[in-house]
Amino acid sequence: MNIRLFAVIVVLACFILAGRVMAMASVTNEVKKTVDEVVRIVSDKEFKKSKNEKQKRKELKAAISAMFDYGEMTQRAMGGHWKELSDPEMKEITCLFETLLENSYANKIESYNNERIIYLKEITDEDYAEVKSKIVTSKRDEYAVNYRLMNKGGRWVVYDVVIEGVSLVSNYRTQFGKIISKQGYKELAKKLRSKSEEIKPL
């Protein structure tokens, strides 16, 4: 092979490899950036004051929404029942599920007490990736939290979270499926609406 041609191929291969490494690194960076922002908000002493509760919740909602793709999560949680819904029902269930996830996540993250968040590794497969992390408490208890992401229009978004081996989306899919099969979609919407109202709203 021509030496010059060989050199060009080597250089191109290096660029491709470097591009893949940068793409992989950016997945963890995107997750870390959002999680760091959420932690910053809940750790802010000013936000701990009751008068700033509304603003804190507003910022939490913005930070959480930047990472989670609620439409994708809802569709996956509905499974085969998604195609059975009308367009208005799709919009309704997505909105209800979004509210439930936001409120649940916010309420849990507000209990943050200087736990360490360690990012272990990431696995990428073209437009899909998984970022593995763990939370270490002051008592040295460890909890695995893995984020599953997909690339949408050049932006990595979370479509599922696996906590201690339990998939958030799969867990809801099982619950949703049972309710729809026995009582229908309207009952599911009613239960989601009721559940969201029980949780402190954002």
C-alpha positions in Angstrom: 0.0 0.0 0.0 1.1 3.5 -0.8 2.7 5.0 2.3 0.9 8.3 1.9 -2.4 6.5 1.5 -1.7 4.4 4.6 -1.0 7.6 6.6 -4.2 9.2 5.5 -6.2 6.1 6.6 -4.5 6.0 10.0 -5.3 9.7 10.5 -8.9 9.2 9.5 -9.2 6.2 11.8 -7.8 8.3 14.7 -10.3 11.1 14.0 -13.2 8.5 14.0 -12.0 6.9 17.2 -11.6 10.3 18.9 -15.1 11.3 17.7 -16.5 8.2 19.3 -14.7 8.7 22.6 -15.9 12.3 22.7 -19.4 11.2 22.0 -19.3 8.6 24.7 -17.9 11.1 27.2 -20.6 13.6 26.4 -23.3 11.2 27.5 -22.0 11.0 31.0 -21.3 14.7 31.0 -24.9 15.5 30.0 -26.3 13.3 32.9 -23.8 14.7 35.3 -24.5 18.3 34.3 -28.2 17.9 35.0 -27.8 16.0 38.2 -25.3 18.5 39.4 -27.8 21.3 38.7 -30.5 19.5 40.6 -28.2 18.9 43.6 -27.1 22.6 43.5 -30.8 23.7 43.7 -31.7 21.4 46.6 -28.5 22.3 48.5 -28.9 26.0 48.2 -29.5 27.5 51.6 -31.7 30.2 50.3 -34.0 27.7 48.7 -34.4 26.0 52.0 -36.4 29.0 53.2 -40.1 28.5 52.9 -40.5 31.9 51.1 -38.4 30.6 48.2 -40.2 27.2 47.9 -42.1 28.2 44.8 -38.9 29.4 43.0 -37.0 26.3 44.1 -39.7 24.0 42.6 -39.7 26.0 39.4 -36.0 25.6 39.0 -36.2 22.0 39.8 -38.8 21.4 37.2 -36.7 23.2 34.6 -33.6 21.1 35.5 -35.5 17.8 35.5 -37.3 18.5 32.2 -33.9 19.2 30.6 -32.9 15.6 31.1 -36.1 13.5 30.9 -38.0 12.8 27.6 -41.5 12.5 29.1 -43.1 11.7 25.8 -40.8 8.8 25.2 -41.1 7.5 28.8 -44.9 7.6 28.6 -45.0 5.8 25.3 -42.7 3.1 26.6 -44.7 2.8 29.9 -47.9 2.4 28.0 -46.4 -0.4 25.8 -48.9 -1.9 23.3 -51.8 0.2 24.8 -50.2 3.4 23.4 -51.5 2.7 19.9 -55.0 2.2 21.2 -55.3 5.8 22.4 -56.7 8.7 20.5 -54.5 11.8 20.0 -56.2 13.7 22.9 -55.7 10.7 25.2 -52.0 10.5 24.2 -51.6 14.2 25.2 -53.5 13.7 28.4 -51.6 10.7 29.6 -48.3 12.2 28.7 -49.1 15.3 30.7 -50.3 13.3 33.7 -47.3 11.0 33.7 -45.0 14.0 33.4 -46.5 15.6 36.4 -46.3 12.4 38.4 -42.6 11.9 37.5 -41.6 15.5 38.1 -43.3 15.6 41.5 -42.0 12.2 42.6 -38.4 12.9 41.5 -38.4 16.3 43.1 -39.8 15.0 46.4 -37.2 12.3 46.5 -34.2 14.5 45.5 -35.2 17.1 48.1 -34.1 14.6 50.8 -30.5 14.8 49.4 -28.1 15.1 52.3 -24.6 15.4 50.8 -24.6 11.8 49.5 -21.8 11.1 47.0 -22.7 10.4 43.4 -20.2 8.3 41.6 -20.3 7.7 37.8 -18.9 4.3 37.1 -19.1 3.8 33.3 -21.2 4.2 30.3 -22.2 1.8 27.5 -23.1 3.2 24.1 -24.6 1.5 21.0 -25.1 4.0 18.2 -28.1 6.2 19.3 -28.6 4.5 22.7 -26.5 4.7 25.9 -26.6 3.7 29.5 -24.8 5.7 32.2 -24.1 3.6 35.4 -23.7 5.4 38.7 -24.1 4.8 42.4 -25.1 6.9 45.4 -23.1 6.5 48.5 -24.6 7.7 51.8 -22.9 9.0 54.9 -23.4 5.5 56.4 -21.6 4.0 53.3 -24.7 2.4 52.0 -24.7 2.2 48.2 -27.5 2.4 45.7 -27.2 1.7 42.0 -28.8 4.3 39.7 -28.5 3.8 36.0 -29.7 6.2 33.3 -30.8 4.9 29.9 -30.6 7.5 27.2 -31.3 7.9 23.5 -29.9 10.4 21.0 -32.7 12.6 19.6 -31.7 15.2 17.1 -28.1 15.3 18.5 -29.2 15.6 22.1 -29.0 12.8 24.7 -32.2 12.4 26.7 -33.2 10.0 29.4 -36.1 7.5 28.6 -35.7 5.3 31.6 -34.0 5.1 35.0 -33.0 1.8 36.6 -32.7 1.9 40.4 -31.3 -1.1 42.2 -32.0 -3.2 39.1 -35.6 -2.1 38.8 -36.6 -0.2 35.6 -38.9 2.8 36.3 -40.6 2.4 32.9 -41.0 -1.4 33.1 -42.4 -1.0 36.6 -45.0 1.5 35.4 -45.7 -0.5 32.3 -46.8 -3.5 34.5 -49.0 -1.2 36.6 -50.6 0.6 33.7 -51.2 -2.6 31.8 -53.1 -4.2 34.7 -55.3 -1.1 35.2 -56.1 -0.7 31.5 -56.8 -4.4 31.0 -59.2 -4.6 34.0 -60.7 -1.1 34.1 -59.8 0.8 31.0 -57.9 3.9 30.1 -60.2 6.4 31.9 -59.5 4.7 35.2 -55.8 4.9 34.6 -56.0 8.6 33.9 -58.2 9.0 37.0 -55.6 7.2 39.2 -52.7 9.1 37.8 -54.5 12.4 38.4 -55.3 11.4 42.0 -51.7 10.2 42.6 -50.2 13.4 41.3 -52.5 15.4 43.6 -51.3 13.4 46.6 -47.7 14.4 46.0 -46.5 17.9 46.7 -46.8 19.7 43.4 -44.0 21.4 41.6 
